[in-house]
């Protein structure tokens, strides 16, 4: 009879012993609660003991937890509405304070609270700067300000906000068309200004080129006239010297030159009298040597 009683008693004792033991993973924090009140906190991994049926253990994640906020519409200083969402990383640093703040809600309730804290921080920071600062590539200073505000507010939850990143900063859908139209108009105006400046510059270049052409042409003509005058003077000098040396030979060359010019092939014609000197070579050359003139000829 006693042996039969020892078996259930042993089973009960083993069950009580097992229920009084709990383990804490290295990725967890644990709180021992007695009638809802915290009696012990364990942050180190290992085995702990509690009073069966009187105390219970609540565990929280000791790792870094991610939180993505819902898209939020903000109004910067220049009243351009923007849609912003953020990504935050946080961690439970004080499990007792965390329990007192969230109660039985746990991490899901804490995420809702953090979401509200982040939204308020984003509105506060974004409302203090123009939209150009929000839309720029370097938003580190803004994100650090949001993180510091959220860290200060989340301290009451026993939570440390490690980092905050803005993942999207866009215009609302209803403003996109108007914004794109304004951007297009600005770009078209800039393009028109560039074309006008280009046309003005091209006109200046053409005017300068035309002036240089006129100047170069005038200078070339002047130089050509000078060279032509010098050549004519040199020719006349040579003719004068040749005439002074041998008048008959000079008359002979002039006669040959006149014949070459008056008897050109093709449609050349000569109108003269039958007894003209033109047909008497010796008399013609003698006349030229004496200072006479050649008979009139026409083409």
SULKA-V412851 format. One record per pair of residues at least 12 apart in sequence whose ideal C-beta (glycine too) atoms are under 10 Angstrom apart, sorted by the first residue. I is the first residue (numbers start at 0). J is the second residue. D is the distance in Angstrom with one decimal. If there is no record, write none. Layout:
I_J_D / I_J_D
This chain:
14_51_8.2 / 15_50_9.7 / 15_51_5.2 / 15_52_8.6 / 16_48_9.6 / 16_51_8.5 / 17_51_8.8 / 18_49_8.3 / 18_50_9.4 / 18_51_4.1 / 18_52_7.5 / 19_47_9.4 / 19_48_5.4 / 19_49_5.8 / 19_50_6.7 / 19_51_5.0 / 19_52_9.5 / 19_53_9.9 / 19_54_8.7 / 20_46_6.1 / 20_47_7.5 / 20_48_6.1 / 20_49_8.0 / 20_51_9.5 / 21_41_8.6 / 21_45_10.0 / 21_46_7.4 / 21_47_5.1 / 21_48_7.6 / 21_49_6.1 / 21_54_9.4 / 21_55_9.1 / 21_56_4.6 / 21_58_8.6 / 22_41_9.9 / 22_44_8.1 / 22_45_7.3 / 22_46_5.5 / 22_47_7.4 / 22_56_9.3 / 22_58_9.6 / 23_41_5.2 / 23_42_8.0 / 23_43_7.1 / 23_44_5.3 / 23_45_6.0 / 23_46_7.9 / 23_47_6.3 / 23_56_8.4 / 23_58_7.1 / 23_61_9.2 / 24_44_6.0 / 24_45_9.6 / 24_58_7.9 / 24_60_9.6 / 24_61_8.4 / 25_43_8.5 / 25_44_4.0 / 25_45_9.1 / 25_61_7.8 / 25_62_9.8 / 26_44_8.3 / 26_58_9.6 / 26_60_6.7 / 26_61_5.5 / 26_62_5.4 / 27_41_8.9 / 27_42_8.9 / 27_44_7.7 / 27_58_4.7 / 27_59_6.7 / 27_60_6.6 / 27_61_5.4 / 27_62_8.8 / 27_91_9.9 / 27_94_9.6 / 28_40_7.4 / 28_41_7.3 / 28_42_5.3 / 28_43_9.4 / 28_57_9.2 / 28_58_6.9 / 28_59_4.8 / 28_60_7.9 / 28_61_4.9 / 28_91_6.3 / 28_92_9.2 / 28_93_9.2 / 28_94_4.3 / 28_95_9.6 / 28_97_8.4 / 28_98_9.9 / 28_157_10.0 / 29_41_4.4 / 29_42_7.9 / 29_43_9.5 / 29_44_9.5 / 29_45_9.8 / 29_47_6.8 / 29_49_9.8 / 29_56_5.5 / 29_57_7.1 / 29_58_5.0 / 29_59_7.8 / 29_61_9.4 / 29_94_7.6 / 30_42_9.9 / 30_55_9.3 / 30_56_7.0 / 30_57_4.8 / 30_58_7.9 / 30_59_7.7 / 30_94_5.5 / 30_95_6.8 / 30_97_8.8 / 30_98_5.7 / 31_47_7.2 / 31_48_9.0 / 31_49_5.3 / 31_50_8.9 / 31_54_5.4 / 31_55_7.7 / 31_56_5.7 / 31_57_8.2 / 32_49_9.0 / 32_53_9.9 / 32_54_6.5 / 32_55_5.4 / 32_56_7.4 / 32_57_6.0 / 32_98_8.0 / 33_49_8.5 / 33_50_7.4 / 33_53_6.1 / 33_54_4.7 / 33_55_8.1 / 34_53_7.8 / 34_54_8.6 / 34_55_9.6 / 35_55_9.4 / 35_98_9.7 / 35_102_8.9 / 35_103_9.0 / 36_54_9.9 / 36_98_9.8 / 37_57_8.8 / 37_94_8.4 / 37_95_5.4 / 37_96_10.0 / 37_98_6.0 / 37_99_7.8 / 38_50_9.1 / 38_53_9.8 / 38_54_6.6 / 39_54_8.5 / 39_56_9.2 / 39_95_9.7 / 40_93_8.9 / 40_94_5.5 / 40_95_5.4 / 40_98_8.9 / 41_56_8.5 / 41_58_9.3 / 41_94_8.7 / 42_61_7.4 / 42_92_9.8 / 42_93_9.8 / 42_94_7.1 / 44_61_9.3 / 57_94_8.5 / 57_97_10.0 / 57_98_6.9 / 57_103_8.7 / 57_105_8.0 / 58_94_9.1 / 58_105_9.8 / 59_91_5.3 / 59_94_5.7 / 59_97_6.6 / 59_98_8.1 / 59_101_9.5 / 59_105_7.4 / 59_106_6.9 / 59_109_9.1 / 59_157_9.5 / 60_90_8.6 / 60_91_7.0 / 60_105_9.6 / 60_106_6.6 / 61_90_7.5 / 61_91_6.7 / 61_92_9.3 / 61_94_8.6 / 62_90_7.2 / 62_91_9.2 / 63_88_5.2 / 63_89_7.3 / 63_90_5.1 / 63_91_9.8 / 63_159_9.5 / 63_161_6.3 / 63_162_9.0 / 64_87_9.0 / 64_88_7.1 / 64_89_5.7 / 64_90_6.6 / 64_91_7.9 / 64_106_7.0 / 64_109_8.7 / 64_110_7.9 / 64_113_9.2 / 64_158_9.0 / 64_161_9.6 / 65_86_7.0 / 65_87_7.4 / 65_88_5.8 / 65_89_8.3 / 65_110_9.7 / 66_85_8.6 / 66_86_7.4 / 66_87_4.6 / 66_88_7.5 / 66_89_6.3 / 66_109_9.2 / 66_110_5.6 / 66_111_9.9 / 66_113_5.7 / 66_114_6.8 / 66_117_7.4 / 66_160_9.1 / 66_163_9.4 / 67_84_7.0 / 67_85_7.6 / 67_86_5.3 / 67_87_7.8 / 67_110_9.7 / 67_114_9.0 / 67_117_9.9 / 67_164_10.0 / 67_166_7.6 / 68_83_8.5 / 68_84_5.3 / 68_85_4.8 / 68_86_7.6 / 68_87_7.2 / 68_110_10.0 / 68_113_8.8 / 68_114_5.6 / 68_115_9.5 / 68_116_10.0 / 68_117_5.3 / 68_118_6.4 / 68_121_7.6 / 68_163_9.3 / 68_165_9.8 / 68_166_8.8 / 69_84_6.7 / 69_85_9.7 / 69_114_7.2 / 69_117_9.9 / 69_118_8.1 / 70_82_5.2 / 70_83_7.2 / 70_84_4.7 / 70_85_9.8 / 70_166_9.8 / 70_167_7.3 / 70_169_8.7 / 70_171_9.7 / 71_83_5.4 / 71_84_6.4 / 71_85_8.0 / 71_114_9.7 / 71_117_8.7 / 71_118_5.4 / 71_119_9.9 / 71_121_6.0 / 71_122_7.3 / 71_125_8.8 / 72_122_9.4 / 72_171_6.5 / 73_118_9.2 / 73_121_6.4 / 73_122_5.6 / 73_123_9.6 / 73_124_8.9 / 73_125_4.2 / 73_126_6.6 / 73_130_9.3 / 73_133_8.0 / 73_168_9.0 / 74_122_8.5 / 74_125_7.8 / 74_126_6.4 / 74_130_9.0 / 75_124_9.8 / 75_125_5.7 / 75_126_6.5 / 75_127_8.2 / 75_128_5.9 / 75_129_5.5 / 75_130_4.3 / 75_131_8.5 / 75_132_7.6 / 75_133_5.8 / 75_134_9.2 / 75_168_9.9 / 76_125_9.1 / 76_126_7.1 / 76_127_6.9 / 76_128_6.2 / 76_129_4.8 / 76_130_7.8 / 76_131_9.7 / 76_132_8.8 / 76_133_9.8 / 77_128_9.2 / 77_129_4.7 / 77_130_5.4 / 77_131_7.8 / 77_132_9.8 / 77_133_9.9 / 78_129_9.6 / 78_130_8.6 / 79_129_8.1 / 79_130_4.2 / 79_131_9.0 / 79_133_8.8 / 79_134_9.0 / 79_170_7.5 / 79_171_9.8 / 79_174_7.9 / 79_178_8.4 / 80_130_8.7 / 80_170_7.3 / 80_171_5.5 / 80_173_9.0 / 80_174_6.3 / 81_125_7.2 / 81_130_6.1 / 81_133_5.9 / 81_134_7.6 / 81_167_9.5 / 81_168_5.7 / 81_169_6.9 / 81_170_6.3 / 81_171_7.6 / 81_174_9.0 / 82_167_7.1 / 82_168_7.5 / 82_169_5.1 / 82_170_7.0 / 82_171_5.5 / 82_172_8.4 / 82_174_9.4 / 83_118_9.4 / 83_121_6.0 / 83_122_9.1 / 83_124_10.0 / 83_125_6.5 / 83_133_7.4 / 83_145_9.9 / 83_165_6.2 / 83_166_8.6 / 83_167_6.7 / 83_168_5.2 / 83_169_8.1 / 84_117_9.7 / 84_118_9.8 / 84_121_8.8 / 84_165_7.7 / 84_166_5.6 / 84_167_5.1 / 84_168_8.7 / 84_169_9.3 / 85_114_9.7 / 85_117_5.9 / 85_118_8.6 / 85_120_8.9 / 85_121_6.2 / 85_142_8.1 / 85_145_7.1 / 85_146_9.7 / 85_149_9.3 / 85_163_5.7 / 85_164_6.4 / 85_165_5.4 / 85_166_6.3 / 85_167_8.6 / 85_168_9.8 / 86_117_9.6 / 86_142_9.9 / 86_162_8.4 / 86_163_7.4 / 86_164_4.7 / 86_165_8.0 / 86_166_5.1 / 86_167_9.6 / 87_110_9.7 / 87_113_6.9 / 87_114_8.8 / 87_116_9.3 / 87_117_5.8 / 87_120_9.7 / 87_145_8.8 / 87_146_8.0 / 87_149_7.0 / 87_153_9.4 / 87_160_6.1 / 87_161_8.1 / 87_162_6.9 / 87_163_4.9 / 87_164_7.6 / 88_146_9.7 / 88_159_9.7 / 88_160_7.7 / 88_161_4.7 / 88_162_4.8 / 88_163_8.0 / 88_164_8.5 / 89_109_8.3 / 89_110_8.8 / 89_113_6.3 / 89_116_9.9 / 89_117_9.5 / 89_149_8.4 / 89_150_8.9 / 89_153_6.8 / 89_156_9.1 / 89_158_5.3 / 89_159_6.5 / 89_160_4.9 / 89_161_6.2 / 89_162_8.6 / 89_163_9.3 / 90_157_10.0 / 90_158_7.0 / 90_159_5.4 / 90_160_8.6 / 90_161_6.2 / 91_106_8.1 / 91_109_7.8 / 91_156_8.5 / 91_157_6.2 / 91_158_5.9 / 91_159_8.0 / 92_153_9.8 / 92_154_8.9 / 92_156_9.7 / 92_157_6.2 / 92_158_6.7 / 92_159_4.6 / 93_154_8.8 / 93_156_8.6 / 93_157_3.5 / 93_158_8.1 / 93_159_8.8 / 94_157_6.7 / 95_157_7.1 / 96_154_8.6 / 96_155_7.6 / 96_156_7.1 / 96_157_3.3 / 96_158_8.6 / 97_109_7.0 / 97_156_6.1 / 97_157_3.6 / 97_158_6.6 / 98_157_7.8 / 99_155_9.6 / 99_156_9.2 / 99_157_7.8 / 100_112_7.6 / 100_153_9.6 / 100_155_6.4 / 100_156_4.5 / 100_157_6.2 / 100_158_8.4 / 101_156_6.9 / 101_157_8.6 / 101_158_9.4 / 106_158_9.9 / 108_156_9.6 / 109_153_8.8 / 109_156_6.0 / 109_157_8.8 / 109_158_6.5 / 112_152_9.2 / 112_153_7.9 / 112_155_9.3 / 112_156_6.1 / 112_158_8.6 / 113_149_7.4 / 113_152_8.9 / 113_153_6.1 / 113_156_7.5 / 113_158_6.9 / 113_160_7.5 / 115_152_9.1 / 116_148_8.1 / 116_149_5.3 / 116_150_9.4 / 116_151_9.3 / 116_152_4.6 / 116_153_5.7 / 116_155_9.5 / 116_156_8.4 / 116_158_9.2 / 116_160_8.1 / 117_145_7.2 / 117_146_9.3 / 117_148_8.9 / 117_149_5.4 / 117_152_9.0 / 117_153_8.9 / 117_160_8.1 / 117_163_6.9 / 118_149_9.7 / 119_145_9.8 / 119_148_7.8 / 119_149_8.5 / 119_152_7.5 / 120_144_7.9 / 120_145_4.7 / 120_146_8.0 / 120_147_8.4 / 120_148_4.0 / 120_149_4.7 / 120_150_9.2 / 120_151_9.0 / 120_152_7.2 / 120_153_9.7 / 120_160_9.1 / 120_163_7.8 / 121_141_9.1 / 121_142_9.8 / 121_144_9.8 / 121_145_5.7 / 121_148_9.0 / 121_149_8.9 / 121_163_8.5 / 121_165_8.1 / 122_145_9.8 / 123_144_8.4 / 123_145_8.2 / 123_148_6.4 / 124_140_9.4 / 124_141_5.7 / 124_142_8.7 / 124_143_9.5 / 124_144_4.8 / 124_145_5.1 / 124_146_9.8 / 124_147_9.5 / 124_148_7.0 / 124_163_9.8 / 124_165_9.9 / 125_141_7.4 / 125_144_9.8 / 125_145_8.5 / 125_165_9.2 / 125_168_8.7 / 127_141_9.3 / 127_144_8.5 / 128_140_9.1 / 128_141_6.7 / 128_144_9.3 / 130_168_8.7 / 130_170_8.9 / 133_165_8.0 / 133_168_5.2 / 134_168_5.8 / 134_169_8.9 / 134_170_8.9 / 135_168_9.3 / 138_164_8.9 / 138_165_5.7 / 138_168_7.7 / 139_164_9.7 / 139_165_9.9 / 141_163_9.5 / 141_165_7.1 / 141_168_9.6 / 142_162_8.1 / 142_163_5.4 / 142_164_6.0 / 142_165_5.8 / 143_162_9.3 / 143_163_8.1 / 144_163_9.1 / 145_160_9.1 / 145_163_4.8 / 145_164_9.2 / 145_165_7.9 / 146_160_5.9 / 146_161_8.0 / 146_162_6.2 / 146_163_4.2 / 146_164_9.0 / 147_160_8.6 / 147_163_9.1 / 148_160_9.0 / 148_163_9.2 / 149_162_9.9 / 149_163_6.2 / 150_162_9.8 / 150_163_8.8 / 238_252_9.4 / 238_253_9.3 / 242_288_9.5 / 245_288_9.7 / 246_287_9.3 / 246_288_5.2 / 246_289_8.8 / 246_290_9.1 / 247_284_7.3 / 247_285_8.5 / 247_287_9.3 / 247_288_5.3 / 248_284_9.8 / 248_288_9.1 / 249_287_8.2 / 249_288_7.5 / 250_283_8.8 / 250_284_5.1 / 250_285_7.6 / 250_286_8.1 / 250_287_3.9 / 250_288_3.6 / 250_289_8.2 / 250_290_9.2 / 250_291_9.1 / 251_280_9.7 / 251_284_5.7 / 251_287_8.2 / 251_288_8.2 / 252_284_9.9 / 252_287_9.5 / 253_283_9.8 / 253_284_8.5 / 253_287_5.3 / 253_288_8.9 / 253_293_7.8 / 254_276_9.9 / 254_277_9.6 / 254_280_7.3 / 254_283_5.8 / 254_284_5.0 / 254_285_9.9 / 254_286_9.2 / 254_287_5.8 / 254_288_9.3 / 254_293_8.0 / 255_284_9.4 / 256_293_9.6 / 257_277_8.6 / 257_283_8.5 / 257_287_8.3 / 257_293_4.9 / 257_294_9.1 / 257_296_8.0 / 258_277_8.7 / 258_280_9.0 / 258_283_9.2 / 258_293_9.5 / 260_293_9.7 / 260_296_8.4 / 260_298_9.4 / 261_277_8.1 / 261_293_8.2 / 261_294_9.2 / 261_296_4.6 / 261_297_9.1 / 261_298_8.2 / 262_296_9.2 / 263_298_7.7 / 265_298_9.5 / 266_298_7.6 / 267_296_8.9 / 267_297_9.4 / 267_298_5.6 / 268_296_8.7 / 268_297_7.0 / 268_298_6.6 / 269_294_8.8 / 269_295_9.5 / 269_296_5.1 / 269_297_7.5 / 269_298_8.6 / 270_294_9.4 / 270_295_7.8 / 270_296_7.2 / 270_297_5.8 / 271_294_5.3 / 271_295_7.5 / 271_296_7.0 / 271_297_9.6 / 272_294_8.0 / 275_293_9.9 / 275_294_5.0 / 275_295_9.5 / 275_296_9.9 / 276_291_7.9 / 276_292_9.8 / 276_293_8.1 / 276_294_6.2 / 277_293_7.6 / 277_294_5.0 / 277_295_9.8 / 277_296_7.8 / 278_294_9.6
